[in-house]
Amino acid sequence: MLGRDAILAAMKRADDRLVITPLLESRQIGAASVDVRLGHQFIVLRKSPLSHLDPGDTSIWASALRRSQEKHRISLGNRFVLHPNQFVLAATLEYVSLPTNLAASVEGRSSWGRLGLIIATACSIAPGFKGCVTLEIVNSGDVPLVVYPGLKIAQIVFYHTEGKGDYRRPELGSVAAKYDCPVGPQFSRINTEQDVQIWSHQLKQTSN
């Protein structure tokens, strides 16, 4: 795990350096993490007559997502209300570019956790990733919570990696870069994964 000095050194390297922008305050860099802020965009799940979401049914996947989820943009100074048990996708205000020798994870901040806010349910960031980091946010408490774009909402912890790996280069053994250079939260693209297509096809063949 990288401490403050190592994080600053990684950001000052001449090449293949760590980029986190904008950093509005130097104190966002803590003893062993970097605080990141809530961006302006949200993907909200909405009630729909859909009976289910099936990533194996590629013919209707895009339209099913549009019927069950929608994007919202909240301007600076305006609030977003998270109701109990509500799940939304958001993204960091900061754009992050990881060098190929660093991986990272997203963790909730303790102050928000004590209010019942879960920040990241899929928290791994691969070496070489570039973009705003998508946050899976859940209000697990019993009362609505108000958040504002620009608030420090989560923290990123960085780790040195051993061996080569690059999110953007599958030939080095990485996963395909489904979410390359996002600037806001992205709809799920699980339907594009080869594994989904193989297994859903096998199940359909078996059921027939």
Backbone hydrogen bonds, N-H to C=O, Kabsch-Sander energy under -0.5 kcal/mol:
donor,donor_aa,acceptor,acceptor_aa,energy
2,L,158,F,-2.3
4,R,31,A,-1.9
7,I,3,G,-2.4
8,L,4,R,-2.5
9,A,5,D,-2.2
10,A,6,A,-2.3
11,M,7,I,-1.5
12,K,8,L,-0.7
12,K,9,A,-0.8
13,R,9,A,-0.5
18,L,10,A,-2.2
19,V,97,S,-2.3
21,T,95,Y,-2.2
24,L,22,P,-0.8
28,Q,25,E,-1.5
29,I,26,S,-1.6
30,G,28,Q,-0.9
30,G,33,S,-3.0
34,V,156,I,-2.0
35,D,28,Q,-3.2
36,V,154,A,-2.6
38,L,151,L,-2.4
39,G,91,A,-2.9
42,F,72,H,-2.7
43,I,89,L,-2.8
44,V,42,F,-0.6
44,V,70,E,-3.1
45,L,87,F,-0.9
46,R,68,S,-2.7
57,D,54,D,-1.8
58,T,56,G,-1.2
60,I,57,D,-1.2
61,W,57,D,-0.7
64,A,60,I,-2.6
65,L,61,W,-2.2
66,R,62,A,-1.9
67,R,63,S,-1.5
68,S,64,A,-1.2
69,Q,65,L,-2.2
70,E,44,V,-2.0
72,H,42,F,-3.0
74,I,40,H,-3.1
75,S,73,R,-0.5
78,N,75,S,-2.1
80,F,147,V,-2.8
82,L,80,F,-0.5
82,L,145,L,-3.5
83,H,81,V,-0.6
85,N,139,N,-3.4
86,Q,83,H,-2.4
88,V,137,I,-2.4
89,L,43,I,-2.5
90,A,135,L,-2.6
92,T,133,V,-1.7
93,L,37,R,-2.6
95,Y,21,T,-3.7
96,V,94,E,-0.5
96,V,131,G,-2.3
97,S,19,V,-2.6
98,L,129,F,-2.8
102,L,99,P,-1.4
103,A,159,Y,-2.6
104,A,125,I,-2.2
105,S,157,V,-2.1
106,V,123,C,-1.9
107,E,155,Q,-2.9
109,R,153,I,-0.8
112,W,109,R,-0.7
113,G,109,R,-2.4
114,R,110,S,-2.1
115,L,112,W,-1.7
116,G,113,G,-1.5
117,L,112,W,-1.9
118,I,116,G,-0.6
118,I,138,V,-3.0
119,I,117,L,-0.5
125,I,104,A,-2.9
128,G,99,P,-1.0
129,F,126,A,-1.8
131,G,96,V,-2.4
132,C,182,P,-3.3
133,V,94,E,-0.6
135,L,90,A,-2.7
137,I,88,V,-2.7
137,I,135,L,-0.8
138,V,118,I,-2.6
139,N,86,Q,-1.8
140,S,116,G,-2.9
140,S,138,V,-1.0
145,L,82,L,-2.8
147,V,80,F,-2.7
150,G,38,L,-2.7
151,L,148,Y,-2.0
153,I,36,V,-2.1
153,I,151,L,-0.7
154,A,36,V,-1.7
155,Q,107,E,-2.6
156,I,34,V,-2.6
157,V,105,S,-2.6
159,Y,103,A,-2.9
161,T,101,N,-2.0
167,Y,127,P,-3.8
169,R,166,D,-2.2
172,L,169,R,-2.2
173,G,170,P,-2.1
174,S,169,R,-0.8
178,K,176,A,-2.0
180,D,177,A,-0.6
181,C,130,K,-1.7
192,T,189,R,-2.0
193,E,190,I,-1.5
197,Q,193,E,-1.7
198,I,194,Q,-2.5
199,W,195,D,-2.4
200,S,196,V,-2.6
201,H,197,Q,-1.7
202,Q,198,I,-2.1
203,L,199,W,-2.3
204,K,200,S,-2.1
205,Q,201,H,-2.5
206,T,202,Q,-2.3
207,S,203,L,-2.5
208,N,204,K,-1.6
